[in-house]
Amino acid sequence: MSETTLHCDGRMAITVEPREMRMSHWLYAPLVVDQQRQQVLLDLSDSLWDLIGTADETASGIDLLLRKYPGDRASVMLSVDLDGGVLKLGERRIEPSQLLAALDSALS
């Protein structure tokens, strides 16, 4: 059963659909939607990326702490800016079409 939480004063919805990868190993891949624009900013729901948590939430953005299943490597912090619809890894702006490749390269 999916779970949706609202962030950034209700402007952002983060939905996770728990998937059991192995016995008692769950993956929570996020779908992030800008509620005002009804625009999908990030969709990792069919990936192996797991939302561990959120940080540094403001009215216009949030940081997502992600790790790739099975979790044997370091986590990655992805910033989501609602005002510009921008995704960033560190200072590097990431195009949504290149997100999976950028996340994977951040693990190297």
MMTF fields as JSON, N, C-alpha, C and O atoms, coordinates in Angstrom:
{
  "mmtfVersion": "1.0.0",
  "mmtfProducer": "UNKNOWN",
  "numBonds": 431,
  "numAtoms": 432,
  "numGroups": 108,
  "numChains": 1,
  "numModels": 1,
  "chainsPerModel": [1],
  "groupsPerChain": [108],
  "chainIdList": ["A"],
  "bondAtomList": [4, 2, 8, 6, 12, 10, 16, 14, 20, 18, 24, 22, 28, 26, 32, 30, 36, 34, 40, 38, 44, 42, 48, 46, 52, 50, 56, 54, 60, 58, 64, 62, 68, 66, 72, 70, 76, 74, 80, 78, 84, 82, 88, 86, 92, 90, 96, 94, 100, 98, 104, 102, 108, 106, 112, 110, 116, 114, 120, 118, 124, 122, 128, 126, 132, 130, 136, 134, 140, 138, 144, 142, 148, 146, 152, 150, 156, 154, 160, 158, 164, 162, 168, 166, 172, 170, 176, 174, 180, 178, 184, 182, 188, 186, 192, 190, 196, 194, 200, 198, 204, 202, 208, 206, 212, 210, 216, 214, 220, 218, 224, 222, 228, 226, 232, 230, 236, 234, 240, 238, 244, 242, 248, 246, 252, 250, 256, 254, 260, 258, 264, 262, 268, 266, 272, 270, 276, 274, 280, 278, 284, 282, 288, 286, 292, 290, 296, 294, 300, 298, 304, 302, 308, 306, 312, 310, 316, 314, 320, 318, 324, 322, 328, 326, 332, 330, 336, 334, 340, 338, 344, 342, 348, 346, 352, 350, 356, 354, 360, 358, 364, 362, 368, 366, 372, 370, 376, 374, 380, 378, 384, 382, 388, 386, 392, 390, 396, 394, 400, 398, 404, 402, 408, 406, 412, 410, 416, 414, 420, 418, 424, 422, 428, 426],
  "bondOrderList": [1, 1, 1, 1, 1, 1, 1, 1, 1, 1, 1, 1, 1, 1, 1, 1, 1, 1, 1, 1, 1, 1, 1, 1, 1, 1, 1, 1, 1, 1, 1, 1, 1, 1, 1, 1, 1, 1, 1, 1, 1, 1, 1, 1, 1, 1, 1, 1, 1, 1, 1, 1, 1, 1, 1, 1, 1, 1, 1, 1, 1, 1, 1, 1, 1, 1, 1, 1, 1, 1, 1, 1, 1, 1, 1, 1, 1, 1, 1, 1, 1, 1, 1, 1, 1, 1, 1, 1, 1, 1, 1, 1, 1, 1, 1, 1, 1, 1, 1, 1, 1, 1, 1, 1, 1, 1, 1],
  "groupList": [{"groupName": "MET", "atomNameList": ["N", "CA", "C", "O"], "elementList": ["N", "C", "C", "O"], "formalChargeList": [0, 0, 0, 0], "bondAtomList": [1, 0, 2, 1, 3, 2], "bondOrderList": [1, 1, 2], "singleLetterCode": "M", "chemCompType": "L-PEPTIDE LINKING"}, {"groupName": "SER", "atomNameList": ["N", "CA", "C", "O"], "elementList": ["N", "C", "C", "O"], "formalChargeList": [0, 0, 0, 0], "bondAtomList": [1, 0, 2, 1, 3, 2], "bondOrderList": [1, 1, 2], "singleLetterCode": "S", "chemCompType": "L-PEPTIDE LINKING"}, {"groupName": "GLU", "atomNameList": ["N", "CA", "C", "O"], "elementList": ["N", "C", "C", "O"], "formalChargeList": [0, 0, 0, 0], "bondAtomList": [1, 0, 2, 1, 3, 2], "bondOrderList": [1, 1, 2], "singleLetterCode": "E", "chemCompType": "L-PEPTIDE LINKING"}, {"groupName": "THR", "atomNameList": ["N", "CA", "C", "O"], "elementList": ["N", "C", "C", "O"], "formalChargeList": [0, 0, 0, 0], "bondAtomList": [1, 0, 2, 1, 3, 2], "bondOrderList": [1, 1, 2], "singleLetterCode": "T", "chemCompType": "L-PEPTIDE LINKING"}, {"groupName": "LEU", "atomNameList": ["N", "CA", "C", "O"], "elementList": ["N", "C", "C", "O"], "formalChargeList": [0, 0, 0, 0], "bondAtomList": [1, 0, 2, 1, 3, 2], "bondOrderList": [1, 1, 2], "singleLetterCode": "L", "chemCompType": "L-PEPTIDE LINKING"}, {"groupName": "HIS", "atomNameList": ["N", "CA", "C", "O"], "elementList": ["N", "C", "C", "O"], "formalChargeList": [0, 0, 0, 0], "bondAtomList": [1, 0, 2, 1, 3, 2], "bondOrderList": [1, 1, 2], "singleLetterCode": "H", "chemCompType": "L-PEPTIDE LINKING"}, {"groupName": "CYS", "atomNameList": ["N", "CA", "C", "O"], "elementList": ["N", "C", "C", "O"], "formalChargeList": [0, 0, 0, 0], "bondAtomList": [1, 0, 2, 1, 3, 2], "bondOrderList": [1, 1, 2], "singleLetterCode": "C", "chemCompType": "L-PEPTIDE LINKING"}, {"groupName": "ASP", "atomNameList": ["N", "CA", "C", "O"], "elementList": ["N", "C", "C", "O"], "formalChargeList": [0, 0, 0, 0], "bondAtomList": [1, 0, 2, 1, 3, 2], "bondOrderList": [1, 1, 2], "singleLetterCode": "D", "chemCompType": "L-PEPTIDE LINKING"}, {"groupName": "GLY", "atomNameList": ["N", "CA", "C", "O"], "elementList": ["N", "C", "C", "O"], "formalChargeList": [0, 0, 0, 0], "bondAtomList": [1, 0, 2, 1, 3, 2], "bondOrderList": [1, 1, 2], "singleLetterCode": "G", "chemCompType": "PEPTIDE LINKING"}, {"groupName": "ARG", "atomNameList": ["N", "CA", "C", "O"], "elementList": ["N", "C", "C", "O"], "formalChargeList": [0, 0, 0, 0], "bondAtomList": [1, 0, 2, 1, 3, 2], "bondOrderList": [1, 1, 2], "singleLetterCode": "R", "chemCompType": "L-PEPTIDE LINKING"}, {"groupName": "ALA", "atomNameList": ["N", "CA", "C", "O"], "elementList": ["N", "C", "C", "O"], "formalChargeList": [0, 0, 0, 0], "bondAtomList": [1, 0, 2, 1, 3, 2], "bondOrderList": [1, 1, 2], "singleLetterCode": "A", "chemCompType": "L-PEPTIDE LINKING"}, {"groupName": "ILE", "atomNameList": ["N", "CA", "C", "O"], "elementList": ["N", "C", "C", "O"], "formalChargeList": [0, 0, 0, 0], "bondAtomList": [1, 0, 2, 1, 3, 2], "bondOrderList": [1, 1, 2], "singleLetterCode": "I", "chemCompType": "L-PEPTIDE LINKING"}, {"groupName": "VAL", "atomNameList": ["N", "CA", "C", "O"], "elementList": ["N", "C", "C", "O"], "formalChargeList": [0, 0, 0, 0], "bondAtomList": [1, 0, 2, 1, 3, 2], "bondOrderList": [1, 1, 2], "singleLetterCode": "V", "chemCompType": "L-PEPTIDE LINKING"}, {"groupName": "PRO", "atomNameList": ["N", "CA", "C", "O"], "elementList": ["N", "C", "C", "O"], "formalChargeList": [0, 0, 0, 0], "bondAtomList": [1, 0, 2, 1, 3, 2], "bondOrderList": [1, 1, 2], "singleLetterCode": "P", "chemCompType": "L-PEPTIDE LINKING"}, {"groupName": "TRP", "atomNameList": ["N", "CA", "C", "O"], "elementList": ["N", "C", "C", "O"], "formalChargeList": [0, 0, 0, 0], "bondAtomList": [1, 0, 2, 1, 3, 2], "bondOrderList": [1, 1, 2], "singleLetterCode": "W", "chemCompType": "L-PEPTIDE LINKING"}, {"groupName": "TYR", "atomNameList": ["N", "CA", "C", "O"], "elementList": ["N", "C", "C", "O"], "formalChargeList": [0, 0, 0, 0], "bondAtomList": [1, 0, 2, 1, 3, 2], "bondOrderList": [1, 1, 2], "singleLetterCode": "Y", "chemCompType": "L-PEPTIDE LINKING"}, {"groupName": "GLN", "atomNameList": ["N", "CA", "C", "O"], "elementList": ["N", "C", "C", "O"], "formalChargeList": [0, 0, 0, 0], "bondAtomList": [1, 0, 2, 1, 3, 2], "bondOrderList": [1, 1, 2], "singleLetterCode": "Q", "chemCompType": "L-PEPTIDE LINKING"}, {"groupName": "LYS", "atomNameList": ["N", "CA", "C", "O"], "elementList": ["N", "C", "C", "O"], "formalChargeList": [0, 0, 0, 0], "bondAtomList": [1, 0, 2, 1, 3, 2], "bondOrderList": [1, 1, 2], "singleLetterCode": "K", "chemCompType": "L-PEPTIDE LINKING"}],
  "groupTypeList": [0, 1, 2, 3, 3, 4, 5, 6, 7, 8, 9, 0, 10, 11, 3, 12, 2, 13, 9, 2, 0, 9, 0, 1, 5, 14, 4, 15, 10, 13, 4, 12, 12, 7, 16, 16, 9, 16, 16, 12, 4, 4, 7, 4, 1, 7, 1, 4, 14, 7, 4, 11, 8, 3, 10, 7, 2, 3, 10, 1, 8, 11, 7, 4, 4, 4, 9, 17, 15, 13, 8, 7, 9, 10, 1, 12, 0, 4, 1, 12, 7, 4, 7, 8, 8, 12, 4, 17, 4, 8, 2, 9, 9, 11, 2, 13, 1, 16, 4, 4, 10, 10, 4, 7, 1, 10, 4, 1],
  "groupIdList": [1, 2, 3, 4, 5, 6, 7, 8, 9, 10, 11, 12, 13, 14, 15, 16, 17, 18, 19, 20, 21, 22, 23, 24, 25, 26, 27, 28, 29, 30, 31, 32, 33, 34, 35, 36, 37, 38, 39, 40, 41, 42, 43, 44, 45, 46, 47, 48, 49, 50, 51, 52, 53, 54, 55, 56, 57, 58, 59, 60, 61, 62, 63, 64, 65, 66, 67, 68, 69, 70, 71, 72, 73, 74, 75, 76, 77, 78, 79, 80, 81, 82, 83, 84, 85, 86, 87, 88, 89, 90, 91, 92, 93, 94, 95, 96, 97, 98, 99, 100, 101, 102, 103, 104, 105, 106, 107, 108],
  "secStructList": [7, 7, 3, 3, 3, 3, 3, 6, 6, 6, 6, 3, 3, 3, 3, 3, 7, 7, 3, 3, 3, 3, 6, 6, 3, 3, 3, 7, 7, 3, 3, 3, 3, 3, 6, 6, 6, 6, 3, 3, 3, 3, 3, 7, 6, 6, 1, 1, 3, 3, 3, 3, 3, 3, 3, 1, 7, 7, 1, 1, 3, 3, 3, 3, 3, 3, 3, 3, 6, 6, 7, 7, 1, 7, 7, 3, 3, 3, 3, 3, 3, 6, 6, 6, 6, 3, 3, 3, 3, 6, 6, 3, 3, 3, 7, 4, 4, 4, 2, 2, 2, 2, 2, 2, 2, 2, 6, 7],
  "xCoordList": [0.839, 0.0, 0.89, 1.79, 0.644, 1.467, 1.202, 0.14, 2.212, 2.13, 2.576, 3.638, 1.757, 2.07, 2.224, 1.402, 3.294, 3.506, 3.643, 4.176, 3.157, 3.25, 4.405, 4.656, 5.099, 6.263, 6.211, 5.367, 7.113, 7.256, 5.925, 5.448, 5.335, 4.057, 2.951, 2.08, 2.993, 1.968, 2.179, 1.368, 3.258, 3.514, 4.043, 3.901, 4.657, 5.277, 4.693, 4.543, 4.367, 3.908, 4.97, 5.433, 5.347, 6.276, 5.512, 5.014, 5.436, 4.733, 5.735, 6.579, 5.624, 6.442, 5.51, 4.496, 5.865, 5.139, 6.109, 6.998, 5.953, 6.896, 6.898, 5.85, 8.119, 8.298, 9.246, 10.305, 8.861, 9.737, 10.701, 10.285, 11.989, 13.008, 13.418, 13.599, 13.557, 13.821, 13.09, 12.546, 13.084, 12.388, 12.889, 14.065, 11.995, 12.215, 13.195, 13.718, 13.456, 14.239, 13.291, 12.896, 12.923, 11.937, 12.602, 13.606, 12.029, 12.5, 11.367, 10.218, 11.703, 10.729, 11.169, 11.735, 10.907, 11.31, 10.329, 9.119, 10.837, 9.951, 9.441, 10.09, 8.258, 7.649, 7.387, 6.672, 7.961, 7.845, 7.058, 7.406, 5.98, 5.096, 4.97, 4.754, 5.109, 4.828, 3.309, 2.697, 2.706, 1.252, 0.626, -0.484, 1.326, 0.767, 0.72, -0.271, 1.762, 1.846, 1.335, 1.198, 1.053, 0.683, 1.713, 1.38, 2.989, 4.111, 4.956, 5.317, 5.263, 6.16, 7.58, 8.07, 8.239, 9.608, 10.62, 11.74, 10.201, 11.119, 10.304, 9.37, 10.65, 9.949, 10.973, 11.506, 11.235, 12.151, 11.388, 11.979, 10.079, 9.227, 9.554, 9.283, 10.121, 10.491, 11.985, 12.505, 12.674, 14.125, 14.506, 13.643, 15.779, 16.304, 16.74, 17.44, 16.33, 16.687, 15.653, 14.446, 16.154, 15.365, 15.431, 16.519, 14.295, 14.26, 14.502, 13.676, 15.638, 15.99, 15.343, 14.854, 15.347, 14.772, 14.874, 15.342, 14.423, 14.464, 15.23, 15.384, 15.712, 16.469, 16.339, 15.933, 16.686, 16.751, 15.524, 15.64, 14.356, 13.11, 12.831, 12.93, 12.477, 12.046, 10.708, 10.17, 10.177, 8.914, 9.074, 8.09, 10.314, 10.514, 11.429, 11.787, 11.812, 12.678, 12.949, 12.595, 13.595, 13.887, 15.055, 15.264, 15.801, 16.855, 16.357, 15.753, 16.618, 16.229, 17.48, 18.396, 17.523, 18.629, 18.244, 17.292, 19.003, 18.691, 19.833, 20.996, 19.486, 20.51, 20.01, 18.809, 20.956, 20.596, 20.623, 21.583, 19.545, 19.453, 20.58, 20.806, 21.283, 20.963, 21.508, 21.474, 22.005, 22.434, 23.855, 24.213, 24.674, 26.053, 27.031, 28.244, 26.502, 27.337, 26.815, 25.76, 27.566, 27.193, 25.859, 25.449, 25.204, 23.965, 24.282, 25.421, 23.255, 23.384, 22.335, 21.2, 22.707, 21.765, 21.361, 22.203, 20.068, 19.512, 18.646, 17.74, 18.917, 18.139, 17.056, 17.303, 15.853, 14.724, 14.29, 13.939, 14.316, 13.915, 12.595, 12.532, 11.549, 10.22, 10.122, 9.478, 10.749, 10.596, 11.084, 10.461, 12.206, 12.727, 12.489, 12.806, 11.937, 11.766, 13.102, 13.228, 14.105, 15.48, 15.87, 15.53, 16.594, 17.191, 18.699, 19.299, 19.314, 20.76, 21.402, 20.859, 22.566, 23.45, 24.65, 25.469, 24.752, 25.762, 25.417, 24.302, 26.366, 26.115, 25.74, 25.459, 25.734, 25.482, 23.995, 23.305, 23.515, 22.116, 21.927, 22.736, 20.848, 20.589, 19.287, 18.251, 19.353, 18.142, 17.373, 17.989, 16.048, 15.273, 15.541, 15.538, 15.772, 16.029, 17.371, 17.588, 18.27, 19.6, 19.745, 20.845, 18.635, 18.699, 19.292, 20.201, 18.811, 19.327, 20.817, 21.556, 21.263, 22.688, 23.511, 24.601, 22.991, 23.701, 23.772, 24.808, 22.681, 22.698, 23.702, 24.469, 23.7, 24.65, 26.091, 26.956, 26.353, 27.729, 28.155, 29.347, 27.213, 27.54, 28.037, 28.673, 27.761, 28.211, 29.642, 30.264, 30.185, 31.541, 32.594, 33.785],
  "yCoordList": [-1.173, 0.0, 1.245, 1.366, 2.156, 3.354, 4.312, 4.309, 5.127, 6.117, 7.463, 7.564, 8.498, 9.834, 10.782, 10.801, 11.571, 12.615, 13.951, 14.015, 15.013, 16.355, 17.096, 16.961, 17.876, 18.632, 20.035, 20.334, 20.882, 22.238, 22.984, 23.5, 23.031, 23.707, 23.168, 23.917, 21.864, 21.225, 21.316, 20.807, 21.959, 22.121, 20.857, 20.679, 19.975, 18.779, 17.531, 17.449, 16.564, 15.263, 14.23, 14.148, 13.445, 12.338, 11.05, 10.824, 10.218, 8.948, 7.811, 7.809, 6.853, 5.639, 4.433, 4.393, 3.476, 2.214, 1.137, 0.731, 0.672, -0.326, -1.603, -2.14, -2.068, -3.33, -4.21, -3.76, -5.443, -6.373, -6.978, -7.676, -6.705, -7.183, -8.618, -9.455, -8.874, -10.205, -10.247, -9.242, -11.391, -11.512, -10.439, -10.417, -9.568, -8.46, -7.397, -6.63, -7.339, -6.266, -5.446, -5.875, -4.255, -3.415, -2.249, -1.712, -1.865, -0.739, 0.28, -0.075, 1.555, 2.643, 3.651, 4.695, 3.335, 4.199, 5.37, 5.154, 6.606, 7.775, 8.27, 8.135, 8.845, 9.628, 10.998, 11.104, 12.055, 13.41, 14.267, 14.363, 14.896, 15.7, 17.106, 17.286, 18.103, 19.495, 19.635, 19.565, 19.829, 19.86, 21.078, 20.988, 22.21, 23.414, 23.295, 23.681, 22.773, 22.652, 21.302, 21.098, 20.381, 19.01, 18.422, 17.857, 18.578, 18.156, 17.138, 17.361, 16.02, 15.031, 15.566, 15.822, 15.735, 16.229, 15.09, 15.229, 13.967, 12.849, 11.571, 11.491, 10.58, 9.291, 8.168, 7.795, 7.639, 6.511, 5.241, 4.269, 5.254, 4.167, 2.816, 1.783, 2.79, 1.523, 1.253, 0.42, 1.949, 1.802, 1.039, 0.6, 0.895, 0.266, 1.312, 0.985, 2.574, 3.639, 3.733, 3.742, 3.802, 3.744, 5.094, 5.634, 5.631, 6.876, 6.551, 5.91, 7.001, 6.772, 7.828, 7.529, 9.071, 10.154, 11.481, 11.559, 12.528, 13.882, 14.775, 14.451, 15.915, 16.856, 18.254, 18.431, 19.236, 20.644, 21.096, 21.699, 20.805, 21.188, 22.673, 23.199, 23.348, 24.745, 24.819, 23.796, 26.019, 26.189, 25.903, 25.628, 25.965, 25.792, 24.633, 24.503, 23.796, 22.687, 21.733, 21.978, 20.629, 19.589, 18.754, 18.653, 18.167, 17.226, 15.818, 15.551, 14.923, 13.531, 12.68, 12.748, 11.894, 10.983, 9.639, 8.989, 9.239, 8.034, 7.032, 7.406, 5.762, 4.729, 3.7, 3.476, 3.093, 2.096, 0.708, 0.33, -0.041, -1.402, -2.229, -2.136, -3.02, -3.537, -2.708, -3.165, -1.511, -0.637, -0.876, -0.517, -1.482, -1.777, -0.667, -0.829, 0.455, 1.615, 2.844, 2.813, 3.914, 5.165, 5.695, 5.383, 6.488, 7.13, 8.394, 8.859, 8.942, 10.118, 11.129, 10.757, 12.413, 13.475, 14.197, 14.756, 14.177, 14.833, 15.995, 15.81, 17.189, 18.376, 18.615, 18.522, 18.926, 19.227, 20.659, 20.984, 21.519, 22.92, 23.111, 22.97, 23.43, 23.599, 24.832, 24.79, 25.924, 27.169, 27.033, 27.545, 26.337, 26.164, 24.787, 24.539, 23.885, 22.512, 21.838, 21.014, 22.197, 21.772, 20.65, 20.673, 19.662, 18.591, 18.806, 19.121, 18.633, 18.831, 17.735, 17.304, 17.298, 16.446, 17.317, 17.623, 17.715, 18.705, 20.01, 20.513, 20.553, 21.789, 21.512, 22.439, 20.248, 19.862, 19.71, 18.917, 20.479, 20.393, 19.138, 18.84, 18.411, 17.152, 17.256, 17.644, 16.91, 16.853, 15.586, 14.538, 15.654, 14.474, 13.245, 12.123, 13.439, 12.303, 11.635, 10.488, 12.341, 11.813, 11.424, 11.11, 11.444, 11.254, 9.919, 9.887, 8.82, 7.503, 7.37, 6.852, 7.828, 7.774, 8.641, 8.248, 9.82, 10.714, 10.115, 10.199, 9.517, 8.868, 7.727, 7.591, 6.907, 5.797, 6.289, 5.707, 7.356, 7.885, 8.497, 8.541, 8.963, 9.523, 8.439, 8.751, 7.186, 6.085, 5.693, 5.016, 6.105, 5.722, 6.459, 6.238],
  "zCoordList": [0.0, 0.0, 0.0, 0.832, -0.919, -1.027, 0.13, 0.752, 0.386, 1.455, 0.888, 0.273, 1.098, 0.606, 1.781, 2.697, 1.739, 2.74, 2.015, 0.908, 2.651, 2.09, 2.74, 3.937, 1.932, 2.391, 1.801, 0.956, 2.25, 1.715, 1.767, 0.756, 2.957, 3.174, 2.27, 1.828, 2.0, 1.188, -0.305, -1.079, -0.722, -2.159, -2.818, -4.028, -2.024, -2.587, -1.95, -0.73, -2.79, -2.315, -2.654, -3.792, -1.657, -1.874, -1.593, -0.491, -2.622, -2.501, -2.638, -3.533, -1.739, -1.838, -1.87, -1.173, -2.672, -2.776, -2.287, -3.035, -1.059, -0.528, -1.376, -1.736, -1.68, -2.403, -1.592, -1.154, -1.402, -0.695, -1.709, -2.634, -1.527, -2.451, -2.115, -3.0, -0.833, -0.287, 1.034, 1.493, 1.626, 2.896, 3.873, 4.236, 4.284, 5.218, 4.731, 5.539, 3.415, 2.815, 1.957, 0.873, 2.449, 1.77, 1.068, 1.536, -0.064, -0.855, -0.934, -1.198, -0.701, -0.737, -1.798, -1.474, -3.064, -4.174, -4.292, -4.347, -4.33, -4.285, -5.635, -6.672, -5.567, -6.641, -6.031, -5.035, -6.62, -6.077, -7.055, -8.232, -6.552, -7.399, -6.827, -5.628, -7.707, -7.362, -7.386, -8.452, -6.233, -6.106, -6.793, -7.316, -6.794, -7.413, -8.926, -9.547, -9.52, -10.978, -11.48, -12.686, -10.555, -10.929, -11.887, -12.929, -11.492, -12.319, -11.55, -10.394, -12.207, -11.607, -11.716, -12.816, -10.578, -10.554, -10.554, -11.046, -9.992, -9.805, -9.698, -8.9, -10.492, -10.414, -10.418, -11.462, -9.235, -9.081, -8.719, -8.25, -8.939, -8.474, -9.103, -8.491, -10.294, -10.926, -10.85, -11.592, -9.962, -9.862, -8.592, -7.831, -8.388, -7.171, -6.15, -5.192, -6.345, -5.415, -4.3, -4.543, -3.084, -1.859, -1.143, -0.942, -0.763, 0.007, 1.476, 2.127, 1.987, 3.394, 4.281, 5.371, 3.795, 4.58, 3.857, 2.721, 4.544, 4.005, 4.968, 6.145, 4.449, 5.273, 4.694, 3.545, 5.498, 5.07, 4.299, 3.232, 4.834, 4.171, 4.361, 5.47, 3.255, 3.287, 2.56, 2.135, 2.418, 1.693, 0.204, -0.482, -0.304, -1.736, -2.119, -3.289, -1.174, -1.548, -0.407, 0.746, -0.772, 0.197, -0.33, -1.539, 0.581, 0.217, 0.497, 1.536, -0.447, -0.308, -0.138, -0.958, 0.904, 1.136, 0.52, 0.952, -0.496, -1.274, -1.183, -1.031, -1.278, -1.382, -2.392, -2.542, -3.066, -4.075, -3.445, -2.774, -3.678, -3.174, -3.782, -4.988, -3.013, -1.689, -0.534, 0.608, -0.791, 0.297, 0.757, 1.878, -0.098, 0.285, -0.101, 0.036, -0.58, -0.918, -0.193, 0.441, -0.299, 0.378, -0.151, -1.269, 0.662, 0.239, -0.558, -0.582, -1.211, -2.07, -1.637, -1.338, -1.6, -1.26, -2.545, -3.249, -2.835, -4.02, -3.56, -2.747, -4.072, -3.72, -4.762, -5.964, -4.286, -5.157, -4.857, -3.723, -5.889, -5.759, -6.493, -7.714, -5.752, -6.352, -7.237, -8.285, -6.832, -7.584, -9.024, -9.954, -9.194, -10.55, -11.121, -12.285, -10.33, -10.781, -11.041, -11.947, -10.233, -10.463, -9.507, -8.324, -10.049, -9.257, -9.242, -10.27, -8.056, -7.955, -7.119, -6.102, -7.571, -6.793, -6.449, -7.315, -5.195, -4.829, -5.52, -5.388, -6.251, -7.016, -8.466, -9.227, -8.844, -10.234, -10.518, -9.878, -11.483, -11.902, -12.752, -13.631, -12.476, -13.161, -13.948, -13.408, -15.21, -16.024, -15.642, -15.45, -15.526, -15.14, -16.004, -15.497, -17.294, -18.19, -17.896, -18.286, -17.214, -16.897, -15.433, -14.978, -14.691, -13.241, -12.831, -12.002, -13.382, -12.975, -13.249, -12.412, -14.399, -14.735, -13.784, -13.37, -13.439, -12.522, -11.115, -10.456, -10.66, -9.345, -9.317, -8.363, -10.361, -10.424, -10.446, -9.793, -11.191, -11.255, -9.928, -9.625, -9.141, -7.819, -6.868, -5.861, -7.165, -6.329, -6.607, -5.789, -7.752, -8.137, -7.374, -7.594]
}
